[in-house]
Structures are given as C-alpha cells and as structure tokens.
Amino acid sequence: MSNIITKIYDLEKETNINLAASKSLNTLRAYKSDFSDFKSFCIKLNLPFLATNFKVIALYLTHLSKSHKFSTLKRRLSSIKVIHSLKGHHIDTNHPLIRENLEGIKRKIGIYQKGKKPLLINDLHKIIDVIESNKVHKYITLLRDKAILLIGFSGGFRRSEIVNLKESDLEFVVKGLKISLRRSKSDQYGEGLVKAIPYFNNKKYCAVIALQNWMAANTKKKDFLFPYSDKTVSLILKKYLNLIGLDSKLYSGHSLRSGFATSTAAHGADERSIMAMTGHKSTEMVRRYIKESNLFKNNALDKLNN
C-alpha cells in the first residue's frame, strides 16, 4: 500500500513539474503578478480568491475598468483562469455574467490601444550618425551601442532575444550573417529560427560589420554577446533618441522590432518576408505594421493635392 501511495505522490510531483514547464518563466511570473492584484482586491473586500467564482471576477473586472485598458482586463482574466487550473480549480471565464460584463466594458471604454512608436529607418540612421560623432563615451561603449541597435533593428529582435545571443548562434557567410535563434517568446518549444542579415552597401549602417567590430574589440568575452539585461537595450535606445531630439518616452525597446517591420513594409516588403524575420506566428500584428506604413500611400487626399 505504501508503494502505491509513493508512486501516486511521485506522479503528482512530476505532473506539477510538467504543468509549470508548460509556460515560460516570464509567463508564469506575469500570471502570478496578475493574480496577486486580484488576490489583494478580494482580501480588501473579504471575497474568495482561490477558489473564487464568476460574480467576484465580474466585480474585479468592473473595478479594473475604471483605471486600466481593456487589454489588461483580458490578460488578468486569463491569469485568474490559469492560476486556478494549476491549483486544480475550474473557473468558467466564459460565464454569461463575465462575458456580458466585458462586452459592456468594451463598449464603454473602447479597445483602442496606442502602443509605443516604431523607430523608423531614417531615425535609426540619425542615431548611428550621433554614435559615430560621439566624443563623450568610450570607444568600446560606442561599438557596443551601435551593434545592439543595428542588430536589434535589422533582425527584428525582441529585447530578450538580443541579450540572449551567443557567439555560437552566429555564422558569417559571404552574403552576410546567419543567426540561429534557439528559443523565443513565439517559439516556446525550441523549434528554432534562422535569421539572415545581409551586408549593407553603406558600411556605416551595416549591422553585420557593426557586430564584427564589437566582437573584435570586446576582450572581456563571456557566453553572451551582450551580457546585459533586456532593460539595457531600452536605456541605450532612449539615450540616443534624446540626443537626436525625439521624445524617448514615446519609444521602448520594442521600437527596434516594430521599426524593422514598419520600415521594411514601407519599402515594399510583404508580410511573409517580414514574418520570416520577426518570427511572428500570426499575421495580425504584422498587418498592423503594414497598415501604419501605408497611411500616406494611396491616400484619398492625394487626388486633391495636384
């Protein structure tokens, strides 16, 4: 009997490990952070939080709607459901009270969400010009900054992907550079993705040459090409945005990735080739970038501007 109990205990333990492994660490942290806010709300009002019920969730969503975007409500609802599932509880987040309440909130506050601005190619060139003429920072720092920004933009990388690049991920070939992305946010099972970055005719703005220069100058070699946190990417970008006269508050580290998609779309790249570089699994976001780049193309007012 004791052997059976031990066997069941071991299976339950392994099952819990599998459940935890089904989500990335960052995703689990986000779920826990969201649920912590829900828990605090319930404790203040003496309401059950685990397991909770659809009435409490509806009240929480109404509470959030007074100060948060609709996308935040949807994310918090998803987190509540996931945490309950991990703890062995079922919550019907599609219950009519929750669903209809969300529909009413959507109509009332809208779902429009203004994101951070993309870094367009002309502004990237201005930043590189500033780096090239900079006499304040150390030369090695300038090489690092230039490599991070050009590689981040040219590869359509997320911040986390940039700081997780290793020398073993690189393959320099005649036409440029092939970068093997071992795992990413949109590739949780590690299928991998290879990005190809060609040499640019203008060496000043060439991401491949910038990376080669950084690797040659960086004598403190470590496992990672850029051994920093992903926040460092944002801080570097914002520093130079201020120097070229742009409001850095309107941009984020994601502006490199969105800037790649928007700029390449504006120059004629189709969604399939953009997705091949960014690794997007859905066309929804890429089409949003393309739509943004086409705002002044085939504009109806052009007919009056003759």
N, C-alpha and C positions, 0 to 999 in steps of 0.2 A: 504493500500500500504506500509506504514511504517513497518507493522508487517512482510510483506513478505520480505522486504529488511533486516530487523533484523534477520529473520530466515535464509536467504541466507548467511548473514555475519557470523552467529554462525556456520553454516555448513562448511563454508570455513575455519573458525578458527580451528574447530575440525579436518578437513581434513589435515590441515597443521601440527597439532599435531600428527596425525596418520603417516604422511609421515616422520616426524622427528623420531618417535618411531620405524619405520621400520628398522632403523640402530642403532647400539650401539653408545654410546657417543664417544668412542675411534675411531670408524669407521668414524663417522661424522667429528671428528677433523682431521682425516687423509685426508678425501675428501677436506675439507676446506683448509688445508695446501697445498695440491697438486694444488688446483685451484688458490690459492694465487700466486704460482710461475707462472702459466700460465697467470694470470692477469698482473703480473709485466712484463712479456715478451711482451704482447700485448701493454701495455701502452708505453713502451720504443720505440716500432716501430709504434705507432699510429694505432694499429689494433683493431678491435672489439673483446671484450672478453665475453660479455653477452648481447644479443646472438651473438655467433661467427658463423663461417662457416667452411666447411671442408678444404678449402685452408689454412686458418690460422692455423688450427690444424696440417695439414701436415707440414707446416713450423716450427711449435713448436716442433714436433717430430724430425725433422731433426736437429734442434738446440740442443735438448736434447741428441741425439745420439752421439754427439762429446765428451760428458763427463759423460754419465750415462749408466748403464746396461740396457739391453733390457727389463728386468722385470719391471724396473722403468718406462719405456715408456708405457708399457701396463697398469700399475697402474694409471699413470697420465691421460691416455686416458679414463679409466673407471671413474675417478673422474670428469673429464670435463663433461662426459655424465650425471652422477648422479646429479651434481650441476645444470646443465641445466634443467633436468627433474623436480627437486624440485622447480625451478623457473618458470616452465610452458613452457619451450622451448624444442623442439625436435632436437637432433643432430644425424645425421646418421653416426655413427663412423665406419660403415662398407662400407662407400662410397669407390669406386674404388681408388680414389686418396690417401685416408688414408691407405686402405688395401694394395695396391701395394707399397706404400712408406715404410710401416712397413716390408713388405716382403723383400724389398731391403736392409733395415737397418739390418734385421735379418741375411741375407747372408753376409753382410759386417762386422758386429761386432760380430756375433755369439750370442748364447743364454746361453752359459755355465755360470753358477754362482757358485762360490766357497763360500760355507757357512762357518760358524764358526764350529770349531771341536767339536765333541761329547766328553763328559767326560766319559771315559771308566771305568769299574768297578775297575780295578787294580789301576788306578789313584785316584779314589774315596777313596779306602782303604788307600792309602798313605796320603791323606788329613786328613782322620779320625785319622790316626796314629799321624800326626802332632798336631792335636787338642788335642788328649789325652796327649801328652807330653808337651804341651804349658804351659809355666810358666809366660808369659807376660800379657795376658788378664785376666780379672776377670773370675772366675769360671762360673758365670751366663751367661757371654758372650759366653763362650766356649760351654755351654749346648745349647744355642740358635743357634749358628752356626752349631753345629752338627745336631740338629733337622731339621733345614731348609734344609741342604744339603742332608741328608739321606731321608727325606720325599719327597723333590723335585725330587730326583733321583728315589726312589722306587715307587713313584706314577706316574712317567712320567708327572709331573705337568708343566704347564706354570708358569712363574714368577707371573703373576697376580692372578693365582689360589692359589698359595702358600700364598700370603699375604691377601687373602680374606677368608681363612679358619677360621671357628669359632668352639668353643668347642661343640656347638650344632650339628655340622656336623659329629661328631665322635661317633663311637660305638665300644667299646672294647669288643671283644668276645674271646672265648677260643683259637681260632687259630690265633688271631692277631687283626687287626683293620679294620673296615669298615668306609670309608669316603664318605659322600654324597656330591657330587659336585652340587650345586644348579643351577649354570649357568656358561657357559664358552664361549670362542670365537666360538667354533664349535657347541654350543647349545644355540642359541640366543632366543629360545622360552621357555627355562627353563624346558625342559623335565626331566633333572636331570641325573646324572650318579653316580653309586656307585663303588668305587674302593676298592679292598681288598688287604691289605698289611699283609702278614703273619709274625709271629715271625721268626727270623733267629736263627739258631743253635749257630752261633757266636754272642753273645750278644754285642760285641764291635761294630759291623757293623749293628745292628738291628735298623731299622727306628722306629719301634713301641716303643721299650724301650727308644730310644733317645727322642721321643716326650713325653713320660710319665715323663721322668726325667726333661725335660724343663717345663712342666706344673706344676710339683710339686714344682720346685724351683722358678718359676715366681710368686712372690707375688703381683706384680702390674698388676693384671688381668684386661683385657679390653675385648671388644666384640670380637676382632680378636686374634687368637693365635699368630700371628706375625704382630703387628701393625706398619708396616713399608711400604715404597713404594716398588714397584717391582724392582726399581733400586738397592735397598739394597741387594737383592738376588745376583745380578751380582757382586756387590762390595765385598760381602763376599766370593763368589766363587773365584774371581780374586785374592783376598788377599792370599788365601791358595794355589792357583796354583803357584804363585810366590815363595811361601815358599818351594814347592816340586820341584822347578826348571823348571817348564813349563812356556812358554810364554803366559801370560794371555791375550795378545792382540788377540790371535788366538781363544779365547773362549768367550762365552757370557752366560747370564743366561739361555738361551735356551739349552745350552750344557748339562744341567741336564736331560732335556726331551729327547733330541736326544741321549744322552749317555745311558739312560734306554733302548730305542728302539734298538740301535746298539748292546749293550752288551747282552741283552736278546736274540736277533736274533742270535748272535754268539754262544750262548749256547743252541740253538735248538728251541727257542720259535717260533711258527708260526705267520703269520701276523694277524690272527684273535684274538689270545690271546693278542698280543701287542696292537692292536686297541681297545680291550675291556678295557685296562688300560689307554691308552692315550686319547681315545675319538675321534680319527681321524675318519672322515666320509668317506674319500677317501683312497684307497689303495696306491695311487701314492707315497706319501711321505714315508709311511711305507716300501714300496718295495725298496725305495732308501736306507733306513737304512739297510735293509736286504742285499741288493747288496753290500753295503760298508762292512758289516761284513763278507761277503763271498769271498772277494777279494783273500784271500790266501787259501780258501777251494777249493779243486778240481782244483787247478791251473795247467794249462798245463805243466808248467816248473817242477812240481813235478816229472814228468816222467823222467826228466833228472837229478834229484837230488838224485840218488840212487848209 
